[in-house]
Amino acid sequence: PDGEHLFVLGGIGNTVASYGRDALTGALALESLLTTSTGLAGLSGPFDADASPDGRHVYVAGLLDGAIWVLTYGAGDGVLAFVQQATHALGLVNATGVAVSPDGAHVYASGRSFIGAVITGSIAVFARNASTGALTQLAVVQDGVEGVSGLEGGPTGVAVSPDGRFVYAAGGSSDGALTIFARSPSGLLTQTGVLRDGAGADCLAGVYDLAISPDGDFLNTIATTDSAVCLFARDASTGALTEIDARFQGEGGVDGLAGAASIAVARDGRNAYVAASTDGTLVQFQTPVATAPEPGSLALGAAALAALACAAQRRNARLI
């Protein structure tokens, strides 16, 4: 949370690395590396990661092993160490996203799980031990159960609002869905809404990842099919979302969004960055708190960084 460390996931080599970050220059220095032979036996396809608010624990979603991996992090020595492999009691098939609540009490994992012999989209809910970082399953939200919809194919991203009152999931439906859940003090989720491409939003075809602004006023999504970045205003009291702007590949001078796969918002909220796998690019957008052309709009940043050496196919780096 202090921005002094970067955690990088190796999706092919099944590794998790920590780097110390120089706040003045931005330079990185390797601190620790965990592999399947040095503490992470069984890790397969690390796909997403998040850290606890106190920075003491890191949670990694395993795409192929269907588990959330719990690691401790020594801020003094920068050493990562294995704590737990939290597998879902109802048979989590894939874990595609992970988010820790702002109060550090709960962890949410997006992915797919079983209903009998049928695989459906889900969000697993875990209680977190603040001392050890260990997780205990509390519940699972599954598409088609108790009226839940929008998670059909398995959401690919999950985020908790800064006030901790709402949880949002991206993806999971062939027509593109963005689902909204109210979060109770006990951590349990109740669905309050769903936006679909063409029904509540026009930029969600293939929605894949999401990021909430630090002030909680806006939610950003990226969509692979639409090759688009979308901006929603967020109602803090109800959690409801309203589309206010969208930028598409090849329109209005926007380039580099083909295969948009990941989005992150800067800590000061002034810029959003989109990584695209097809174009192999990193594209910068100014966000509403910055000097956008109109209030509540996105503006293409001064530079689109093209031809990255490694196309972004996983959300494989997190600054905490």
C-alpha positions as CSV (number, residue, x, y, z in Angstrom):
1,P,0.0,0.0,0.0
2,D,2.9,2.4,0.4
3,G,3.9,1.9,-3.3
4,E,7.4,0.8,-2.3
5,H,7.1,-2.8,-3.7
6,L,6.1,-4.5,-6.9
7,F,4.9,-8.1,-7.1
8,V,5.2,-9.8,-10.5
9,L,3.5,-13.1,-11.5
10,G,5.2,-15.5,-14.0
11,G,2.3,-17.2,-15.7
12,I,4.4,-19.6,-17.7
13,G,7.1,-20.4,-15.1
14,N,4.6,-20.3,-12.2
15,T,6.6,-17.9,-10.1
16,V,5.9,-15.0,-7.8
17,A,8.6,-12.3,-7.4
18,S,8.8,-9.2,-5.2
19,Y,10.8,-6.1,-6.2
20,G,11.7,-3.1,-4.1
21,R,10.9,0.2,-5.8
22,D,13.0,3.4,-5.6
23,A,10.4,6.1,-5.0
24,L,12.6,8.8,-6.6
25,T,13.8,7.0,-9.7
26,G,11.2,4.2,-10.0
27,A,14.0,1.7,-10.4
28,L,13.3,-1.9,-9.3
29,A,15.5,-4.4,-7.4
30,L,14.7,-8.1,-7.0
31,E,14.0,-9.0,-3.4
32,S,12.5,-12.4,-3.4
33,L,11.4,-15.2,-5.8
34,L,9.1,-18.1,-5.2
35,T,8.8,-21.0,-7.6
36,T,7.1,-24.4,-7.6
37,S,10.3,-25.9,-6.2
38,T,10.8,-23.2,-3.6
39,G,7.6,-23.0,-1.7
40,L,4.8,-22.9,-4.3
41,A,4.5,-26.6,-5.2
42,G,1.3,-27.0,-7.2
43,L,0.9,-23.4,-8.3
44,S,-0.4,-23.4,-11.8
45,G,-1.1,-20.3,-13.9
46,P,-0.8,-17.4,-11.4
47,F,-3.2,-14.8,-12.9
48,D,-3.9,-12.0,-10.4
49,A,-2.7,-10.7,-7.1
50,D,-3.6,-8.3,-4.3
51,A,-2.1,-7.3,-1.0
52,S,-3.6,-6.8,2.4
53,P,-4.0,-3.1,3.5
54,D,-1.2,-3.5,6.0
55,G,1.1,-4.9,3.3
56,R,1.9,-8.0,5.3
57,H,0.3,-10.6,3.1
58,V,-0.1,-11.2,-0.7
59,Y,-2.9,-13.2,-2.3
60,V,-2.4,-14.9,-5.6
61,A,-5.1,-16.3,-7.8
62,G,-4.2,-19.6,-9.6
63,L,-5.9,-19.8,-12.9
64,L,-5.3,-23.5,-13.5
65,D,-5.1,-24.8,-10.0
66,G,-8.3,-23.0,-8.8
67,A,-6.7,-21.8,-5.6
68,I,-5.9,-18.6,-3.7
69,W,-2.3,-18.7,-2.6
70,V,-1.5,-16.9,0.7
71,L,2.0,-15.5,1.1
72,T,3.6,-13.4,3.9
73,Y,5.8,-10.5,2.9
74,G,8.6,-9.2,5.1
75,A,8.7,-5.4,4.6
76,G,12.1,-5.3,6.3
77,D,13.8,-8.0,4.3
78,G,11.5,-8.3,1.3
79,V,11.2,-12.1,1.6
80,L,8.1,-13.9,0.4
81,A,7.0,-17.0,2.2
82,F,4.2,-19.5,1.7
83,V,1.3,-19.6,4.2
84,Q,-1.6,-21.4,2.7
85,Q,-3.2,-22.8,-0.5
86,A,-6.9,-22.0,0.0
87,T,-8.9,-24.2,-2.3
88,H,-12.7,-23.8,-2.6
89,A,-14.8,-26.3,-0.8
90,L,-17.3,-26.3,-3.7
91,G,-14.7,-27.1,-6.3
92,L,-13.2,-23.8,-7.6
93,V,-12.1,-24.7,-11.1
94,N,-10.3,-21.5,-12.1
95,A,-9.4,-18.5,-10.0
96,T,-9.2,-15.4,-12.3
97,G,-9.2,-12.5,-9.9
98,V,-8.6,-11.7,-6.2
99,A,-9.4,-8.6,-4.1
100,V,-8.8,-7.8,-0.4
101,S,-11.4,-5.6,1.3
102,P,-10.2,-2.2,2.5
103,D,-10.7,-3.2,6.1
104,G,-8.6,-6.3,5.5
105,A,-11.3,-8.6,6.9
106,H,-12.2,-10.5,3.8
107,V,-10.9,-11.7,0.4
108,Y,-12.9,-12.2,-2.7
109,A,-12.0,-14.5,-5.6
110,S,-13.6,-14.5,-9.0
111,G,-13.7,-17.6,-11.2
112,R,-15.7,-20.7,-11.9
113,S,-17.0,-23.5,-9.7
114,F,-19.2,-26.5,-9.7
115,I,-22.9,-26.8,-9.1
116,G,-23.1,-30.6,-9.1
117,A,-21.4,-31.6,-12.3
118,V,-22.1,-28.2,-14.0
119,I,-19.5,-25.5,-14.1
120,T,-20.7,-21.9,-13.5
121,G,-19.3,-18.5,-12.7
122,S,-18.8,-17.6,-9.1
123,I,-17.3,-15.3,-6.5
124,A,-15.8,-17.1,-3.4
125,V,-15.9,-15.2,-0.1
126,F,-13.2,-15.8,2.5
127,A,-12.6,-14.5,6.0
128,R,-9.0,-13.3,6.6
129,N,-7.0,-13.8,9.7
130,A,-5.3,-10.4,10.1
131,S,-2.4,-11.9,12.1
132,T,-1.5,-14.9,10.0
133,G,-3.2,-13.9,6.7
134,A,-4.8,-17.3,6.5
135,L,-8.2,-17.7,4.8
136,T,-11.4,-19.5,5.8
137,Q,-14.2,-19.9,3.4
138,L,-17.5,-18.2,4.3
139,A,-19.6,-18.5,1.2
140,V,-19.8,-18.7,-2.6
141,V,-21.9,-16.6,-4.9
142,Q,-22.8,-18.7,-8.0
143,D,-24.6,-17.7,-11.2
144,G,-28.2,-19.1,-11.2
145,V,-28.4,-19.6,-7.5
146,E,-30.7,-17.4,-5.4
147,G,-31.4,-15.1,-8.4
148,V,-27.7,-14.3,-9.2
149,S,-27.1,-13.4,-12.8
150,G,-24.3,-12.0,-15.0
151,L,-21.6,-14.5,-13.9
152,E,-22.5,-17.3,-16.3
153,G,-19.1,-18.0,-17.9
154,G,-17.0,-17.0,-15.0
155,P,-16.0,-13.4,-14.1
156,T,-12.4,-12.5,-14.9
157,G,-12.0,-9.7,-12.5
158,V,-13.2,-8.5,-9.1
159,A,-12.8,-5.2,-7.1
160,V,-14.0,-3.8,-3.8
161,S,-15.0,-0.2,-3.5
162,P,-12.7,2.0,-1.3
163,D,-15.5,2.4,1.3
164,G,-15.8,-1.4,1.4
165,R,-19.6,-1.4,0.8
166,F,-19.7,-2.9,-2.7
167,V,-18.0,-5.6,-4.8
168,Y,-17.9,-5.5,-8.6
169,A,-17.2,-8.3,-11.0
170,A,-16.3,-8.0,-14.7
171,G,-16.9,-10.6,-17.3
172,G,-18.7,-13.9,-17.1
173,S,-21.2,-13.5,-19.8
174,S,-21.0,-13.9,-23.6
175,D,-22.7,-10.5,-24.0
176,G,-20.4,-8.8,-21.5
177,A,-21.6,-8.2,-18.0
178,L,-20.6,-6.0,-15.1
179,T,-22.2,-7.2,-11.8
180,I,-22.7,-5.3,-8.6
181,F,-23.0,-6.7,-5.1
182,A,-23.6,-5.1,-1.7
183,R,-21.2,-6.2,0.9
184,S,-22.4,-6.7,4.5
185,P,-20.2,-6.2,7.6
186,S,-19.9,-9.9,7.7
187,G,-18.4,-10.0,4.2
188,L,-21.4,-11.7,2.6
189,L,-22.6,-10.5,-0.8
190,T,-26.1,-9.6,-2.1
191,Q,-26.5,-8.8,-5.8
192,T,-28.0,-5.4,-6.4
193,G,-27.5,-5.0,-10.2
194,V,-26.0,-6.1,-13.4
195,L,-25.1,-4.1,-16.6
196,R,-24.8,-5.9,-19.9
197,D,-23.5,-4.8,-23.2
198,G,-26.4,-3.1,-25.0
199,A,-28.4,-3.0,-21.8
200,G,-27.1,-0.3,-19.5
201,A,-23.8,0.1,-21.3
202,D,-22.4,0.0,-24.8
203,C,-18.8,-0.9,-24.2
204,L,-18.9,-4.2,-22.3
205,A,-18.6,-6.8,-25.1
206,G,-15.8,-9.0,-23.8
207,V,-15.4,-7.0,-20.6
208,Y,-12.3,-8.4,-18.9
209,D,-10.9,-6.3,-16.1
210,L,-11.9,-3.3,-14.0
211,A,-10.4,-0.7,-11.7
212,I,-12.0,1.7,-9.2
213,S,-10.6,5.3,-8.8
214,P,-9.0,5.9,-5.4
215,D,-11.8,8.3,-4.4
216,G,-14.5,5.7,-5.3
217,D,-16.3,8.1,-7.7
218,F,-15.5,6.2,-10.9
219,L,-15.1,2.7,-12.2
220,N,-13.1,1.9,-15.3
221,T,-13.4,-1.3,-17.4
222,I,-11.7,-2.7,-20.4
223,A,-13.3,-5.0,-23.0
224,T,-11.4,-7.3,-25.4
225,T,-14.2,-7.8,-28.0
226,D,-15.0,-4.1,-28.2
227,S,-11.3,-3.1,-27.8
228,A,-12.6,-0.4,-25.5
229,V,-12.0,1.4,-22.2
230,C,-15.2,2.5,-20.5
231,L,-15.8,5.0,-17.7
232,F,-18.7,4.7,-15.2
233,A,-19.8,7.2,-12.5
234,R,-20.4,5.3,-9.3
235,D,-23.2,6.2,-6.8
236,A,-21.5,5.8,-3.4
237,S,-24.8,5.2,-1.6
238,T,-26.3,2.5,-3.9
239,G,-23.2,1.3,-5.7
240,A,-25.1,1.8,-9.0
241,L,-23.0,2.6,-12.2
242,T,-23.8,5.0,-15.0
243,E,-21.8,5.0,-18.2
244,I,-20.4,8.4,-18.9
245,D,-17.7,7.9,-21.5
246,A,-16.1,5.2,-23.7
247,R,-13.1,5.1,-26.0
248,F,-12.8,2.5,-28.8
249,Q,-9.9,1.3,-30.9
250,G,-9.6,3.3,-34.1
251,E,-12.0,6.1,-33.1
252,G,-11.1,9.7,-32.1
253,G,-7.4,9.0,-32.5
254,V,-7.4,6.1,-30.0
255,D,-4.9,3.3,-30.9
256,G,-3.4,0.4,-29.1
257,L,-6.5,-1.1,-27.5
258,A,-6.8,-4.3,-29.6
259,G,-7.0,-7.1,-27.2
260,A,-7.3,-4.9,-24.1
261,A,-6.6,-7.2,-21.2
262,S,-5.8,-5.2,-18.1
263,I,-6.4,-1.8,-16.5
264,A,-4.9,0.0,-13.5
265,V,-5.6,3.5,-12.1
266,A,-2.7,5.6,-10.7
267,R,-2.7,6.2,-6.9
268,D,-3.4,9.9,-7.4
269,G,-6.3,9.0,-9.7
270,R,-5.1,11.2,-12.5
271,N,-4.3,8.5,-15.1
272,A,-5.5,5.0,-16.1
273,Y,-3.2,2.6,-18.0
274,V,-4.5,-0.1,-20.3
275,A,-2.4,-3.1,-21.4
276,A,-3.4,-4.8,-24.7
277,S,-2.4,-8.3,-25.7
278,T,-3.1,-8.2,-29.5
279,D,-1.4,-4.8,-30.1
280,G,1.3,-5.4,-27.4
281,T,0.8,-1.9,-26.1
282,L,0.4,0.1,-22.9
283,V,-2.0,3.0,-23.4
284,Q,-2.4,6.0,-21.1
285,F,-5.6,7.8,-20.4
286,Q,-6.2,10.9,-18.4
287,T,-9.0,10.4,-15.9
288,P,-11.8,12.8,-14.7
289,V,-9.9,14.2,-11.7
290,A,-7.2,15.3,-14.1
291,T,-7.4,18.0,-16.9
292,A,-9.9,16.1,-19.1
293,P,-11.6,18.0,-22.0
294,E,-15.0,17.7,-20.2
295,P,-16.0,16.8,-16.7
296,G,-16.3,13.1,-16.3
297,S,-14.5,12.1,-19.6
298,L,-11.5,10.2,-20.6
299,A,-8.7,11.8,-22.6
300,L,-5.9,9.9,-24.5
301,G,-2.6,10.6,-22.7
302,A,0.4,12.2,-24.2
303,A,1.9,8.9,-25.1
304,A,0.9,5.4,-26.1
305,L,3.7,3.1,-25.4
306,A,3.8,0.5,-28.2
307,A,5.6,-2.7,-29.1
308,L,6.1,-4.0,-25.6
309,A,8.4,-7.0,-25.4
310,C,5.8,-9.1,-23.7
311,A,2.1,-8.8,-24.6
312,A,-0.2,-8.5,-21.6
313,Q,-2.2,-11.6,-21.4
314,R,-2.4,-11.8,-17.6
315,R,-2.7,-9.2,-14.9
316,N,0.7,-10.2,-13.8
317,A,2.1,-7.2,-11.9
318,R,0.7,-5.3,-8.9
319,L,2.3,-2.3,-7.2
320,I,1.5,-2.2,-3.5
